[in-house]
Amino acid sequence: MSLQNMSKTAVRVGKNYIKGYSDVQVKVRDATSNDPWGPSGTQMNELAQLSYNQNDFVEMMEILDKRLNDKG
């Protein structure tokens, strides 16, 4: 991992903490980041399983809505 990618990851971790995102929301943010390698199959499988829980599903959709409406 390059120094630039490490700093992006550190910024993302900081934002997750400051904004008070839940564990589920952090997982969605990680899977939908602009990292060049994209989400792993394990991440996608975990999110798919979490989507069966109504509360987790709502949290996931909140982050996806924010991501789809991001300017940048």
N, C-alpha and C positions, 0 to 999 in steps of 0.2 A: 504494500500500500504506500503510495507516494505521500510526501509531506502535505501536499495540497488536499488530497483525499482525507487525510487524517484531520486536517483543520476543519474541513466541511463536516466531518462526522462529529467533531467536538462541538461545533456550532449547533448542529441538529440536536445533540444530547442536551445542550444548554437550553434551547428553545423548548424542548419537550418538558424539561423541569420547570422553567419559568411559566409556561402556559398551563401547566398542570394537566397535561394529557394523561389519560389512563393507559394501562399496559396495552390494551387492544388498539387504541389510537396510535400509540408509538409504533406498534407493529405495522399498521397501515402506512404510516408516514415513512417508515424504513422501506417498505415494499414499493412505495410510489415515489421514491427519491429520484433525483436526476443522476444517480450513480451510473456509470457506463455499463456495468455488468448486469443491471436489472435484478429483480427478486429471484431468489432461489426456489426450486420446487418445494423445498421444505417450508419456506415462508408462505408460499401460495397455498399449500395443503393446510397449514395451520389456520390461515385466514378463512379458508373454505369451511373448516370444521367450526370455527368460532361463529360463522355467519348463521348457524342453526339456532344460536341463542338470541332471543329477541333483543335483549339489552345490548349485547355485543354488536349485533347487526346495526342497531341505531347508531352506536358510537362509530362504527366503521363508515356508515353512510355520511355522517357529519364530516369526517375527514376527507372522504372522497369528494364530497360537494365542494369543500374548500379547495382541494387540489385542482378540480376541474375548472374552478373559477379564479384560480391564481392568475395574476398578470406577471408573467416572467418565465 
